[in-house]
Amino acid sequence: MSKTFKSGKKDLVIQYSVKHEQKIDCGGAYIKLLPGGKKFESTKFGGDTPYSVMFGPDICGSSNKRTHVILHYDKKDDNLLIKKNVGTEDDQVSHLYTLVLRPDNTFEVFVDNKSVRAGKLEDEFDFLPAKEIKDPDQSKPEDWVDEKKIADPEDKKPDGYDDIPMEIPDPDASKPDDWDDEDDGEWEAPMIDNPDYNGPWSPKMIDNPDYKGAWEHPMIANPEYEYDDNMYAVCKDGCTHVGFELWQVKSGTIFDDIIVTDSLEEAQKFAEETFFKKKDGEKEMFDEHQKKEKEREEAERAAMEDEDDMDGMGGMGGMGMDDFDMDDMDMGDEF
């Protein structure tokens, strides 16, 4: 970058455009904001290079379509992925992606200048431990009853219940007339399900008079919880470089209109002068191209169908009118 960005009492705004010309089916196209200063070695930049922010569309199949927002947190020495889904676009025209981190520890994501996700950093990233934890000194009392139903002590298994067979001989079956006991053996009727068989016996269940409800573990304040006023400060030591990480099955992604600033207003103005100035024209050109491609495909399909029709006529043996001998045909009675 031409100027180092250092987190302070100001916003961080990262904005760029992405175009998936290849009709992407699985891949990601992320911008990364990187620290390093003069020590940064761009020739060694790769997936393992430490970063402060990773941001951009991630698409794989029809079910996984989201915009990744990943923030590095020094206190955990970890990269934290946003927990909630952030919408994205997966067509073949350019789209503008904007991320804003604010000093009040909130964030907002825009796609094509429309807000698609906003919230508190502590709510949507795992920056902080839980405010409350289960009281380690509490446990469920041994006499706690949490069974809602019990077997009815009044319900007894009927006499002879276990003697009822699962299957019985079919009463409607009869020995075939051509059955020979000497040759075929003693005839036995086929077996069918016994309509009187109800499965293994079990007593009726009734409400448990001693039921106390589900036991809930008492919660206490987490002694390790401490709010961090500087969660937003991903560039507290200065961010100096921008990089791109590509993970794709098919190549063909184009990046443009990149700006890193501390003013959303400036980023939006920059977008009006760059991205939005060409957006409508690009869409019109794309639609016209798609229209011509559709017309070409329809023409090719029609030509193939005509060729198939001609091949079908050839299946008549290639016979024309000249192949018929009128003298050999019986024309019936003369008029």
N, C-alpha and C positions, 0 to 999 in steps of 0.2 A: 504494500500500500504506500501511497505517497506521504502519508502521515500516520503516526502511531495513534491508535485509539486506546485510551486508558479510562477504565470505569471510574465514575465519580457520581456526583449528584446530577446526572444527565442520562437521557435515554441512550440505548444502543439499538440502532436500526440497521438490519442487513436485508438487502433487496437485490433480486436478480430475476432474469427470465429464463425459462426452460422450454425447449421445443423438442418433442420426440417425433422426429420425421419418420422413424422406422416402424411406427405403429407398435409401440412397446408392449410386450406381453409379460415380461418379468425383468425387473431391474430397478436401480436407484440412481439418482443424479443429485448429489448433495454438494452444497457449498460448505467450506470449513473456514472458520476464523481461527488463525493460528498465532501463538506467541513465538518468541525466539529472537526478535531484533536482528542485530548484525550477525549473530551466531547461527541464524537459521540457514540450513543447507538445503536449498531447493532441489538439488540433484538427488537427495536422499529422501525426498518427500514420498510417503506411502501410507498405507492403511494403519500402520502402527505409530505414525508420527503424532505426538501429543497435540491436542487441539482444545480450544475454548468453547466453540460452538460448532455443531454439525446440523445442517438444516436443509430440507428439501423433500421432493416427492419420492415415494417408495411404492412400487407397484409390482404385484406378482399374481397373475390370474384375476379372476373376477371377484374374489373374496377379500384380497389384501390390497387395498388402495388407501393410502394415508400419506400425510406429510409428517416426516420425522422431525422432531425437535429434540436435540440431545445437548445437554449443558454439562460442562466439566465443573466438578465441585472439589476444591482443594482439600477441604476438611475430611472428605471421605476418599480422596484420591481416586475418584471414580467418575465415569461419564453417565449421567442420569437421563434416561429416556422418558419422555412425557408418557403418562399412564393412560390418558384418554385419547380417543381417536380424533385426528385432525383431517378434515377433508382434503382431497386433491383432485387434479384433472388428469385424464389419461388419453386425450385425443391427440391429433397430429399437428395442432397449431400451438403457437407460443402462449405461455401463461406466466404471469408475474407473481412471485412469491416474496412476501415481506414478513420479517420477524422483528418484533419490538420487545426489548427488555427495559423495564422502568425501575427507577430507584426506590419505588414503593413496593418492590418485590412482586410486581405483577407482570404479565406478558400478554401479547396479542399476536395472532397470526392472520395475515391477509392473503387471499388469492385473488388476483386481478382487482386489487384495491377493495375487496369486500372482506369484512371480518368473518373468519370461520371458526375461531376459537380464542377465548380470552379467559383469564383467571388468575388466581394467586399461585405463585411458585410453590409454596409449601403444600398446596392442595393437589397439584397435578404432577409434582416431581417428588422423589424421595430424598429431599434435602435434609429433613429433620426426623428425629425419632418420634414415635407416637407420644401424644400428650399424656395419655393414660396407659397403664399396664395392669394386668391381672395381679391382685394382691398375692405375693408369694407366701404369705403367712395364712392364707385362707384356703380351705379345701372343702369339698362337699361332705357334709355330715354322714356318718355311716348309716344312720337310721333314716336318711332322706329317701322318700318314696317318689320315684319319677316314672312309675309304670301306670299309664292311664287306664288300662284294662287288665282284668285278671280272669282266670277260669272260674266259671260259676260252680261253687262247691255243691250246689243242689243238683247239678246236672250229672246223671249217671249213665254209663254206657248200657244200652238195652241188652237183655239176655239174648245170646245167639248172634249178636251183631257180627262177630269175627267169623262166623260160620257161613256167611253169605258169600258165594263165589263171585269173582270178577267177571267170569264168562259162563255161559250155559249153552247146552246144545240148542240149535235152532229148532223150535217146535214146528215150524212150517216146512222143514226139509223132509224129504222122503227118499228112500232108497231107489235109485234108478232101476227101471225094468230090466235092463241088460246087465245088472250087477250079478256076478257069479261069486258066491262066498268061497267056493273052492279055489277059484283062480285069483280073485281079487282080495280075498281076506274078508274078515268081518266088517260090515259097513258101519261107519260111525257118522252121525250127523255133524255138519260143520258147527263151529262154536261162534257165538255172537256175544256182544256186550250184554251183561245182565242189567236190566233196567232197575232192579232193586238194590244194586250195589252202589254205595255212596262214598266209597273210598275209606281210608283209615279214619277211625273215629277220633274226634276231638271235642272237648266240652265247649259249650257256648261261653262267650266272653261277655263280661259285664263291667260296668264302671267300677273302678277301684275306690272304695270309700276312704282309703288312706292317702290317695294321690295328693301331692303337694305342688305339682307343677314342675316344669323344667328348672333345674337349679342354675342360677346365674352366678358366675364367678364375680365377686366384688372387685371393682376397679379402684386404683389409687393413682395419684399424680406420679408421672414418670420422673424419678430424680435425675435422669440423664437428659431430659428435654430442656433445651435452651434455644430460644428464638435467635435466628441469625439475621441481622439487619442487612447483611451484605450478600445474600444469596444471588442477587442480580449481577454482582460484580465479577463476571467471568473474565474480564480483562483488567483485573486490578494491577497486574504487573505489566500491562501493555500488550495489545495485539498488533502485529505488524505485517502479517501476510494473509492472503486469501488463497485457498486451494480447492480443488474439486476432487471428489471421490466418485468413481463410476463403477457400478456393479451391474453388468448388463449381459443378457443372453444375445441380444442383437444390438449392434452399434448404430449410431445415427442421432445422438442427442446434441443439441446446440445450446450453448449458454450465451447470454448477452445482458446488457443493461444493468451492470453490476454497480452497486453503491453501498458503502458503509459509512454511516453518519450518526450524529446524535440528535437528528431532527426528522420526525416523521413528515412534517410539512415539506422539508427539503427533498426527501425521498419521493414523495408524491409528485412534487413539481418536476423532478428529474424523470419520473415515469411518464408524465404528460409529454415531455419533450422527446422521449425515446420510444418506450414500449407502446403507449397509446397512440402515438402518431402513425405507427405502421400497423397496428392491430387489425383495424377494419379492412385495410387493403390486403393484408395477408389472408384473412378469412375469405374474402371474395375470390382471391386467386386460388385458394385451396378448394373452395366449393366448385369453381369452374373446372379445375383439374379433375375433381371427383366426378363431375357431370360428364366430361369427355371420356373418362375411363369407363363409366357405366355404359355410355353409348357404344364405345368400342367393344366392350364385353358382350353387349346385346347383339351387335352386328356379327361378331364371331360366332355366337351361339346360333343365330338365325342361319348363317352360312353352313354350319355343321348340320343343322336340322334339314336344310335343303339337300345337302349331300347324302344324308341318310335316306331321304325320300327317293332320290334317284337310284341309290343302291337297292332299295326295295322294289322298284320297278324292274330293275335288272334281274330280279329273282324270278320273273315270269319266263325266263329262258331267252330273254332278248327278242321275243317274237313281236313282229310288227304286222301290219295288214298284208304285206307282200308275202308273208310266210304261209298264208292260208290259201289252199287250192279250192276255189269256189266250186269246181266241178265235182269235188269229193264230198261236198256237203249236201245233206238231204234237206232241201228247202221246203218239203211238204207238197201239198196239192198246188197245182198251177191255178192261177187266177184267169 
